[in-house]
């Protein structure tokens, strides 16, 4: 019997490799041999495929079935290969047309009853197939919308094994494959509430800091007592960011797909991740075997909000240092390594002391909580965040509490749409001028577009010397000043812009 082939995709991180699946049926004693470096879950495909085929009225032959996954050196994991293995065997047994099977990439897990179940990682797998020159894929029906996000690829969805076999010429009763277009909107009845900065009362300075952060792509740390509005501000920050491009949306959705969290309702929306402060370093940056993306990768092209920053494990916070600079994270293991994108904007919040009430606004005769933390307790609390990590956070903003009179009598501030328009203008200006956001400026580009006049340069030198700033801190002040100047629609960076930027670092 001739060897027949089908194709699937093996994923290591977001990188995919086309796997050629060869099936041969010989006249030896009945057995099912699977070779080519399968892991434990993939080795179990023998039982899944045999039962699924039997319950789909397409039983496997009572002879020796040998299936080879090539290239053998590439690790292969998970049940995503089930459908391709079944199709290769059917082709070798003459149940389906080999010339039809070989034209398609088959992805999906089989249930014992022949049901085709959805799997994680369909979007990066389809992208890998497209890069390899494969333009036709068959996926589980629940993954169809995800697969059809990739332009230039014909994606079809099936609900069971019999449907795929019938599509390739098998004489079996089955439902036709689906190929309906993607509807990239929220499903009817979805409960979605837009959060608006107009809801924030009396925190104009904090809103200004958010505006600078959104316009220039800067990270932000807010320090203030409980109830001052830090979380409220952070949850509204994503509304100030520009809309995702299709390429950015594909990158974001690929990470979500790999983690099994893709939702069509979130297409073209910037993610906002807010992990609990008990999260470990692996949960934040990724890890495991095989490597899986962490919260910083799930926040790619979006916002990572870390509330109660000092309460996070020290090791988890220190693991953020490199991704904040590089925009990616590499998870290295003995057998292989995987790189995940992690270009996120960090918004962090913390209390000024362990009890949280240091600096609480109080009028004469007012009753309420009073901070009784000793200086040593405050020092130990703030030291939970290392200097190198603080050095990498661009903007440090104090968010004071508001008195009852301020909360009741102060009118609402500007809404998100108005502020976003200013941020979008600055983003367009910076992209046209230098091809990146102001936060991403470095090297010669920073020297060119962050050039200071004599007065502004002298002032920045004096301040940096006074505070003993590192080179990184000095450059970050310069980038913030560039954003402030852009918001003021000024081409040159003046001393007043430097002075405002210094307030966010001192």
N, C-alpha and C positions, 0 to 999 in steps of 0.2 A: 504494500500500500504506500502511496506517495506521501511525502511529508507536506502538511498544509499549515498555513501561517495565519495569524491574526496579530493585532497590535494593541498595546496598552501603554500606560505612562507610569514610570516610577518617580516619586517625588522625594528629594532630600532638601528639606526646607522649602523654599519657593522655587528651586531649580528642578526641572523635570527632564527625564531622559526617556526617549521612545524605547520600549521593550518589545522585541520580536518574540512572539510565542509560537513555538513549533510543536505540532502534535503528530505522532506516528502511532498507527495501530498495527500490531504484529500478531502472528498466530501462536504466540507462546501462551502459557497459563494466564488466566485472568488476573490482572493486577493494574494498579494505577501508580505510576512513578512520576514524581514531580521534581525536577532538578533545575539548578540555575540560581543558587543562593537565596531561596525563599526563607522568610522568617517563620515563626511558629504559627501565626494567624494565617499566613499564606499557605503553609503546608496543609492546613485544615481545609483548604479549598477542594481537596480531593473528595471529601465527604459531602461538602456543600454542593459541588457540581454534580456528583453522582445522584444525590437525592433530588435535586432540582430538575435534572434531566428526566429522571424516572417519573416525577409528578407532573411533568409537562408533556407526557406521552412521547418522549424522545429518549428512550433508555440508552445508556452507553453500551457498546458492544461487549460481549463476554470474552474478550481477549485482552492482551497486554496493551495498555495505553501509556505511552511515554510522552510527557510534556516537558519541553525545555524552554527556559526563560533566558533570552540572550539580549545583551551581553551578560555573561555569568558573573563578571566582577562587580557589577552594579548592585548594591543592596536593594532588595525588593520586600516591601512590607504591606500588610493590610489586605483587606478583602476587595480592593478596587480592581484586582485582576480576574475575579471570578468569571465575569461575563466573557472576557476575551479568551480565557482558557476553554470555556464551554464551546464557543464558536469555532475555535481551532479544532477541537475534537470532532464536532459535528461535520466540519468540512472534510476532515480526514476519513470519516465514516460514510461520506456521501450523502448525508442528510440535508446539507445546504450547499450552495454554490461557492466553491473556493474563491473564484474570481470576484464575487460580491463581498465576501468577508474581508478579503485583504485590502479592499479600498477604504475601509472604515477603521477608526480607532474605537475600541469598545471599553467602556469604563463602568463599573458598578459591582455591587455585592449581591450575591444570590441568597435567597432564603431557601429552606428545605422544600417549600411548596412551589418553588419556581418564581416567586416574587422577586422583582428587581428593586433593591433598596438603595436609597441615597447614601452617598459617602462624602466625607470631608475632603476638601482639596480639589474639587472639580474644576474651579476657575483656573488656578495655576496649572493644572494638568492640561486643560484645553489650550491655554496660552503656550505651553511647552510643545504641544502637538502642532500648533500653528507655526512656531519657530522652526520645527523640524520638517515643515513642508506638507503636513497632513491637514487637509481642509474639510474632512468629514468625521464627525464623532457621534456615537450613540451613547446616551447616558440615561440614568434612571429618570423617570418622569418628574420627580420632585427636585431634581437638579437641572432641569431643562432651562428654566429662566436664567439660572446662573451661567450655564454654558453659552447661552445666546448673547451674553454680554460682549463676547469676543467677535468683532467684525471680521468678515472674510472667512468664517468657518460655518459650514452647514451642520447644525446640531439638531439631532432628533432624540426624542424621549420615549422610553418604553416602560411599561408597568410590570412586565414579566418576561421570562426567558422565551416562552413560546412566541411572543410577538416579534422578538428579534430574529428568531429562527425562521418564522414565516416571512419576514421581510427579506431574508436571504434565500428564500426559495423552498423552505421546508413545507411539506404537506401536513399542516397541523392547523387546527382551528385556533385563531388568536385575534386579539384586538390590534388594529393598525397602529403604527407608530405615530406619535404626536410631533408636530413641528410648528406650533402656534407661536406668534411673535411675542417678544417680551413686552410687558407693560411695566415700565420703570416708575411706578407711582405707588403710593400707599394703598393697601387694599381698602375697599369700602368699609366704612365704620371704624377705621383705625382711629384710636384716641391719641391725638397729637396736639400738644399745647406749645405754642411758641413763647419762649421766655424773653422778656423785653427789659432793657436797661432803664426804661422809663419807670419801672417799678421801684428802682433804688432811690431812696430819699436821703438827701443831705450828704452824700459821699462824693462830692464833685472831684476832689483830688484823686480818689481811688479810680473814678471813671476816667479821668485824664490818663492815669497810669495804664489802664486797660486799653485806651485808645492808642497810646504809644506802642504798647506791646503788640497789638493787632496790626498796626500800620507797618511796623518794622520787623515783625517776626521775633520779638524778644520774649525771653522767659521772665516770670514775675513771681515774687514772694510777697505775700501780704501778712502783716503782723498786727494783731489787734485782739481785744478781749472778746469773750463769747457774745454772740448776738450782734456784733457790729456790722455784719453784712458780708463777711469774707466769702462764705459759700455761695451766697446769693449772687455776688458779683462773678464768681468763677463759673457758675453754671450758665451765665448769660454771655460768657466771653466768646464762645464759638460762633454766635450770631454776628460778630464783627468781622469774621474772616471771610475772604472772597470765596466764591463758589468753586467747587472742585472742577478741574478739567476732566475729560474722559480718561486720559492716561493716568491721572492721579487717582481717579475713582477706581480704575482697574487695579492699581497697586494696593489701595486700601481694601478693596473687596477681596483680592487674592489672599491677603493675610487673614481676613475674617473667614474666608472659605477654608483655609488650611486649619484654622482652629475650630471649624464646625459652627461658626457663628454668623454666617452670611444670611442677610435678610434683604429681600428685594425692596422693602420699604426704606432701607437705609442707603439705597443707591444714590450717588451724587450728593450725599450729605457728609459733612466732616464729622468724624467720630469724636466723642468726648468720653474718656475713660476715667473713672474715679475709684481706684481700688481701695479697699479697707486698709487701715494702717497696720494690720496684722500680716499683710502680704509679705512673702519671703522674697529673697533676691531672685530665685528662679521664677516666681510668679511675675515679678516686675520685668526682668530682662529676657526671660525665656530659658529653656533648658530641657532636660529630660533625654530619654533615648527611645525613639528618635527625637531629635531636637524639635521643640514646639515653640511658637512665638509667645512672648510675654506681653504684659500690658503696654510697654513702650512701643512695641510693634503694632499692636491692635490700635494704638493711637496715632499711627503713621498718617501724616497730613492732617492731623487733628490736634486735640487738646488732651494732655494728661494732667488731671487735677489730683494733687496729693494734699488732702486735708489732714490736719494734725501732724505736720511734717516731722517734728521731733519724736513722735511715737512710733515711727517706722523703724524696723531693725537697722542698726548702723550699717551692716553689710549690704542691705538692700539699697540704701541711699548711696553708698559709695559706688555701687555697681552702675549708677546713673551717670557717673562722671564722664566716661568715654563716649557713650551714645549722645550725650548733650553736645559734644564737640563734633563727632564724626557723622551723626545722622544714621548710623547703622550699628548693628551688634552682631558679632560672630560667636556662635556657640561651637566650641571645639570639643570633640570627643576622640577616643583612641582610634576608632575606625574611620571617622570622617568628621567634617565640620559643615555647618550651615550658616549662611549669612541672611539676616532678616533686616528689612528697612526699619528705621526708627527716627524719622524726621518729624518730631512732634514739638509742640509748644508746651513748656512746663508752666503750670500755674499752681503754686503751692501756698498753703495757709498755715499759720501757727499762732498760738497764744504767746503773749510776752513773758509769761512765767508759768510755773506748774499749775497754780490755781486759776490763772487766766485773767485776773482782775487788776493787774498792774496798769496804771494809767487810765483807769476807769473815770469817765467824766462825771463829776459830782458837784452839785450846787449846795450852798450852805443849808444845813438842816436836813439834807436828803439822807434817807436810810437806804441800806443795801449792802451787798457784799464788799468787803474791804480786803485788799491783798495783804497777807501777813507772811509772804515768802521772804526768807532771809536772802541777802545778797549771794551767799554761797549756793543756795538752792536755785536761784535764777541763773547763776553762772553755769552750774551743772546742766541745767535744762537747755540753755542755749548751746552748750558745747556738744550736745547730741548731734548737731549738724556741723560737719567738719568745715574748716576754712576753705579747702579746695572746692568743695561743692558750692558753698556760698559764693565763691569767686566766679563760678560759672553761671550763676543766676544774674541776669542783666539788671532787673529792676527790683529794688527793695522798697516796699511801700508800707507806711504805717496807716492802719485803718482804725481810727478812734471810735469809741462808742458815741451814740447820739443821745441827747437829752430828750425827754418826752415832748418838750415844746418844739424841738427841731423836727421830730418825727411827725408831729401832728400838723404843724403850721407851714413847714417848708413845702413849696410846690414841687411837682414831679419834674425831674430833669429831662434831658434830651432822650428821645427814644433810640432804639438800636438802629433803625433804618437811617436816621440822620447821621449818627456817628460812623456807621459802616460806609456811608458815601465818602466821608473824609478819608477813612482808612483805605478804601479802594483807590482813591486818587493818588495817595502816597505810594501804594504798591505799584500802580501803573507807572508812576514817575520813576521809581527806583529800578523797576524791571527794564524800562526804556533806557535809562542812564547807564546801568551797570550789569543788567541781565540777572540780578538776584535781589533778594530783600536786603535791607541794610544790615540785619543781624549776620548775614552770610558773608559780608565783606571781609576780606583778609589780604594780607600781603600788599602787592603793588596797587590793587584795586582800592584798598582802604587808604593808602597814601594819596591816591589820585582824587577819590571822591570825598575823602574826609580831611582834605587839606585845610589848614587853619591860617587865618591872618596872624600878624605879629601879636596883636593884643590878646586874641583868643588863645593862641599857643602859649603865651606867657602865663595866662591865667590857669590853663590846664596843667602846666608844669608846676606851678606853685601849689595847686591843690593836691596833685599826685604826690609831690614831695612831702607835703604836710601829713597826709594820711598813710604814707609809705605803701602806696598801691603797687601791686605787681603789674607787669606789662599787660597781662590779660585784663585786669581791671581798668587800666588806662584806656586800652583799646575799646573796651565795652562802653565806657563813658563816651568815647568819640562816636561810636555807632549810634548810641542813644541820641546824642546831640544832632547827628545827621538826620535821624527820624524827626526830631522836634523841629529842626529847620525846614524839613519837607512839609510838615503839618502847617507851619507858618508860611509856606510857599516862598521860602528864601533859598536862593542857590548857594549862598555862602553861609558857613557856620560861624555865628557871632558869639561873643562872650556871654550874652544872655542865654543862648542855647546851651552852652557849656555849663553855665551856672544852674540851669534847671536840671540838666542831666546829672550833675554832681549830687543834687538832692536825693536822687534815687539810688545813690551808691554809698553815701556817707553814713 
